């Protein structure tokens, strides 16, 4: 029994969060926002001279999410939208065209969710 417990703990330590395809998102999963994609227009980054096609100057920038690692629990899915709840019970709608979700391992997601708030 002790050997089996040690193996389970070892496997938990080796488990990683993995990118989640939109079609694989399901109710009751623990997820985190790992990446955010922003679309910058010329007004955001340069002054454009007359004659430039503004549409061709839009830049897509993907960054690591500021709250990466913060756990959410999936409540409902209607692609490309996902309704999630944070650990204190507040609901958020995520647009999967703008964010990349990562699936948290069950043991980690549940522990983090409970440690950070009041799960609902």
N, C-alpha and C positions, 0 to 999 in steps of 0.2 A: 504493500500500500504506500509506504514512504517513497519507494522508487517511482511509482506511478505519479505521485504528487510532484516529485522533482521534475519528471519529464513534462508534465503539463505546464509547470512554471517556466521551464526552459523554452517550450514552444511559444508561450505567451510573450516572452521577451523577444523572440525572433520574429514575431508577427509584425507586419508593417501596414500602415494605411496605404491604400492603393487608389489610383484614379478610377473614377466611376463613370461609365458611359451613361448618357441620359436615359437610354432604354433599360438600364439596370437599376435605376433608382426605385426603391420600394418602400412602402409604409413600414414604420417601426425601425428603420435602419438608423444608426448613428453616423452622421456625416460631418464633415468640416469643409469650409470653402478654402481650397488650396491656391487657386489662381483667379485673378480678376482681369478682364479685358476691358480696356477703355478705348474710346475712339476720339482722337484729338483732331480738331479742325484747325485750319490755318490760324484762326483768331487765337487759338490756345498757344501756339508756338512761334509764329512769325507774322510779320506784317506782309500781306500779299499785295504785290503791285497789280495794277489793272491789267487785265488781259489773261491772267492765270485762271485755269479751270479749278475752282475751289474744290469740287468733288474729287478730283484726282490727287489732291493734296491731303486728304484725310489719312491719318496714320493710326494703325491699330497697335496698341501697346499692351502687352500682357505682363503682369507683375505678380509676385507672391502676395496673397491677401494679407492685409494688415492683421486680421484676426485669425489667421491660419492656425489650425489646431483647436480652435474653440468649437465645442461639440454642439450639434443640433440634432434633433430627432425628427425624422420625416413623418408628417401627419397625413398629407395628401399629395398626389401627383397628377398633373394635367400638363403634359409636356407642351411647351418647354418650361412650364412653371412648376415649382415645387413649394408647397407650404410646409414650413418647418417651425418647430418651437425651440426656443433657447432654454437653458437650464432654469431660468426664473419664470418660464411659462409664456413669455412674449412670443407672438406669432410673427413670422417674416415670410414674404414671398420672394423666392430666388428665381431669377431668369437664367436658365442654363445656357443661353446664347452668350451671356456675359460672365458667367462664373463656371469654374471647374470644381466639381465636388470630389472629395476623396472619402472613401468608405473607411470608417474607423473600425478596428477590431472590436467585437462585441464587448469583451471584458474591459477594454480601455474606454470605449465610448460610454458605457454605462457608468463606470467608476467616475469619469471626468464629469459627466452630466449630473450625477448625484452630488459630487463634491462641490460643484459650482452653483448649485441652487436647489430649488424645490421642484422636482420632476412632476409632470402632470400626465 
